[in-house]
Amino acid sequence: MDIKLKLVQMTHSILKKAGRGGSFPGQLGLKMDENFISKFNMPPIVILVTGTNGKTSTANLIAECLRSYGLNVINNRRGDNLNIGIATLLAANSDSNYNVKANAAVIEIDELTVYRQFKNLRPTHLVVTNFFRDQLDRAGEMETIIRKIQEVTEDFEGNLVLNGDDPNVLRLADTAKKAKIRTFSVCENAISQKTTDEASEGKFCPRCGKPLDYDYYQYSHIGRFLCKEDHFGEIDPYIFIQKLDLNEGWFMCENNIFHPILSSIYYIYNCASVLAVLKSLDLDLALADSVFKEFIIHEGRNEVFQLSAPCVLNLIKNPTGANEVMKYVVNREGDKNICIILNDNDQDGHDVSWIWDAHFERLNLQDIKEIVCCGLRAYDMALRLKYEGLNNLVVIEDIQEAIKYLDEKHLDSYILSTYTALHKTRGILLKEAHE
Amino acid sequence: MNIKVLWMYHDLMDLYGDKGNIEVLKYRCNKRGIDCVVDTCGIGEEKDITQYDLFFLGGGADKEQNMIFGDLIKRKDSIKQAMDEHTAFLLICGGYQLFGKYYKDQDGNIIEGLGFFDYYTEASDRNHRCIGNIAIEATIDQDTFSVVGFENHGGQTKNVLSPFGKVLSGHGNMYQSEFEGFLNDTVLATYMHGPLLPKNPKVADKIIQRALRKRYGDITLEPLDDSLENKAHEIMYKRIVK
């Protein structure tokens, strides 16, 4: 028995009984022993999920699928994806001798934490969803993140599950020579476009620097690309979504039909990566449909609250994610109000300049009546919209006040919240929601 | 009345929302009935730089910066001519560095700059990257005011003879240094992102006046309603300047 581990586990169960989650137990463990995470005897299947967007949804889908096959799975389902969150997850699910009691661990992991913990976690799978501009001040340039992940996967012999339609992700296949490369890709469909105006990181071939040719774009720089010079991007996908109808809400892969609960292109990519993991484990793909059909991370992902009129809460944290949420919002019919909560705490990133890379001009529409700018950087948000020519702006820094304002308008509303405001906003909405 | 803006390498040097500066210039010109014509110039594209009133170059990641550099050097003579003919320059971060003598990277390799000014930049070690909110006190064309922004640079720029401003909070040209940026009669070069202009309408108007000066001489701009701008500025200023 290990005293330090016992202490961490006791702290966890006390906090749990008091109805409090959080990563404090893991923080304690790492404080007492910086090699805490490496001490655990990991289960036979360890799946790490990283990338800029879609980590939480993807990791939860994988975990749910594995559970539906009867495996005992642990996962950090709320997206506590830093060292301390992962340490908490492992400690809470192991015996007093560091043996993790599960058949499989599915761990969402922050892009920078991958570099630090990859070897300690001894993964069998690394799933990489996509790489977009994110919190640049915390993470440094995206280039640095990619290079660091290349470094730790150089001698990785497990399954490297890669988004084959993201040039920034596919680069990892070039350097991970020993890994089993499992790419996933999605066919051209009704929303695919020949050109794009969205913040684009993958313009050039990582091998030769020449511009990449795109056959089609799905969103941002995700799409079917090829370097004519050296054939970077020429893939034989391990999982290929062969047909897709987002309007009717189904897609087809290896002749099975799936019905995802969210009919958006980024969600289809999440599903594709899940199928790649299942296939690598020799599991029957068809069974995943029951999970795709029903399972959804509710918290702040299109979560609906009944105020005087419906209020839909969404998380935004970088240009690509914000663009996708805005596409959804502007396609909803009828008059509506919008509230954008912009914070700049540590986990949001101190640099809010990313709002200038997102297409907020899309909110310049007749049926959007008012836009409430809220949060620690409410005025920065207001300026972003002002300089797009919008003049239906209201600045209310306090979240509670902003929600009250929306409620009083008796109009459908959409709240777009940055990460550190999400929890508080949910709390208020849950309290204010009418029966 | 109009100003012609040349936005250099807009598709490559557009880190940290620097394109927001262009939005602000357009808006503030249009509100005053000044036509703001923005033209872009990519690698290998033929553009007569001397024909423009304002030259704008933003920041880029290392990779992008290396890509544009060869092209920029080829344009050295016409940039010099534009500068002599009083084109205004707004240079952010990477753009700032490239106008100096040289940039020395972490391995000691020296990349020659355009060499218009005496300053030079050396890569910092990991612990001395300058990241965070910043406030300075600047004097542009005889007017003194505070400027707020966000800096994120590894490069340490030394030997700046006429800085843009005095650091009130943050790092500036070097880790924990006293001064930020470079300024002369036509060139404003700075590490400040944010982007720079939305929260600093006074700087934006100075840039517009400088651009106008080339063809119209000194023009007084009519004031605009800057209450949102001033509030955003004030909130950040109060937060970081003790």
Interface residues (C-beta under 8 A of the other chain):
Chain A: L136 D137 E141 M142 E143 K203 F204 G209 H350 D351 V352 S353 W354 I355 W356 D357 R377 Y379 D380 A382 L383 R384 K386 Y387 E388 G389 L393 V395
Chain B: D11 D14 L15 Y16 G17 D18 K19 G20 E23 V24 Y27 A61 D62 K63 M67 I131 G132 N133 F150 N152 H193 G194 P195 P198 K199 L228 E229 K231 A232 I235
